[in-house]
Amino acid sequence: MQTPYITIDTCKIEQNTRTIVDQCKKYGIQVAGVTKGTLGMVEVAQAMIRGGIDWIGESRLDNIERLRRSNIDTPILLMRSPHMSEIERVVSLADVSLNSEYEIIKALSDKSLSKGFVHKIIIMVDLGDLREGVWPNELLPLVKEVVSMKGIEIIGLGTNLTDLNGTIPTYENNKQLVDLAKEIEEKCKIKLQYLSAGNSSSLKLLASGKIPERINHFRIGEGILLGRETINRETWGNTLQDAFTLYAEIIEKKLKPSLPIGEIGQDAFGNIPQLEDRGMMTRAILNVGRQDTNVDGLTPKQSNIEILGATSDHLIIDLTQEAAMNVGDTVAFDLNYAALLSAMTSPFVNKVVQR
Ligand SMILES: *Cc1c(COP(=O)(O)O)cnc(C)c1O
């Protein structure tokens, strides 16, 4: 196998999906399995479908197009708010999109009308995390405008917490979404079918039984892919954390000092290295670097191997405790979400699907 490569265990993804979908079902919550951390990989989507998801969540139209071409007919939710230059593709590729801007929704309405159908949207409300969404007091005025658009059907409200600023989902902020939905339904005479309140940061609230009634839709990525909730990155019960593993190859192994020689300035990325003297060590270079993954999110599977640093194409490790490994051997790593996202989207990392 050509290194570096990442293995994708679809059985583990399927098992993680089933665990989370079953938990959500108990509370009447449908799950959109979010594939964007894997470049919308078809085999990952298929594993999630086998695990019982009702929707696929994706942020990129190119990924959605690939999923469609491979005959996946599960409804697909476009999760990043559309931009003006992709309106036509949004209405032809996505079953539903998440939205928060009047001009965009108007353009979606005009385009879908011209094609003779109605595009479904979920309107996003910002309940404090300060990423996407209308501010609560601007929701009613927006919905009043949108209900008169003939090419749009509002099927629900959504919110996205924790992703940007770590705002923790609570009964109170979830209840705020329910209350807003009730107000909208009364004042605009529409029925909101979905309240899409959560991502992987909502799993703890779910397990505590404190999700308010009427919340019936989650969009789950990391929980399924890496088996973790995302408030404290605790492992989630009955899920596996190792569906993905990154392998890189040793291209140099030498006994060298732990401290560089000479006067020290900035490194390749503008940082000044802070190092301690640990005497001579066995240093190895692996053929993976910042062009391949987010190296800060890698953890060697073997606890006696330590990452010392990385540049664009090289990862330097301390092999002092692992004398048996040599040039040509591969070293395995667990990945966090940032490392997974960058490895899966890097053209330099081979993708190896395991069934
Ligand atoms: C990425 C994303 C998710 C999934 O988040 P996870 O923390 O991976 O579960 C959910 N909703 C939106 C809008 C997203 O962009």
The ligand as an SDF file (V2000), in Angstrom:
LIG
                    3D

 15 15  0  0  0  0  0  0  0  0999 V2000
  -20.7170   20.1560   10.5800 C   0  0  0  0  0  0  0  0  0  0  0  0
  -22.0980   20.4450   11.0290 C   0  0  0  0  0  0  0  0  0  0  0  0
  -22.7620   19.5370   11.8700 C   0  0  0  0  0  0  0  0  0  0  0  0
  -22.1110   18.2950   12.4340 C   0  0  0  0  0  0  0  0  0  0  0  0
  -21.3710   18.6080   13.5890 O   0  0  0  0  0  0  0  0  0  0  0  0
  -20.6790   17.4600   14.4590 P   0  0  0  0  0  0  0  0  0  0  0  0
  -20.1370   18.1910   15.6280 O   0  0  0  0  0  0  0  0  0  0  0  0
  -19.6300   16.8340   13.6150 O   0  0  0  0  0  0  0  0  0  0  0  0
  -21.7380   16.4950   14.8320 O   0  0  0  0  0  0  0  0  0  0  0  0
  -24.0710   19.8200   12.2050 C   0  0  0  0  0  0  0  0  0  0  0  0
  -24.6920   20.9300   11.7490 N   0  0  0  0  0  0  0  0  0  0  0  0
  -24.0870   21.8180   10.9460 C   0  0  0  0  0  0  0  0  0  0  0  0
  -24.8310   23.0180   10.4860 C   0  0  0  0  0  0  0  0  0  0  0  0
  -22.7700   21.6110   10.5580 C   0  0  0  0  0  0  0  0  0  0  0  0
  -22.1730   22.4920    9.7640 O   0  0  0  0  0  0  0  0  0  0  0  0
  1  2  1  0
  2  3  1  0
  2 14  2  0
  3  4  1  0
  3 10  2  0
  4  5  1  0
  5  6  1  0
  6  7  2  0
  6  8  1  0
  6  9  1  0
 10 11  1  0
 11 12  2  0
 12 13  1  0
 12 14  1  0
 14 15  1  0
M  END
$$$$
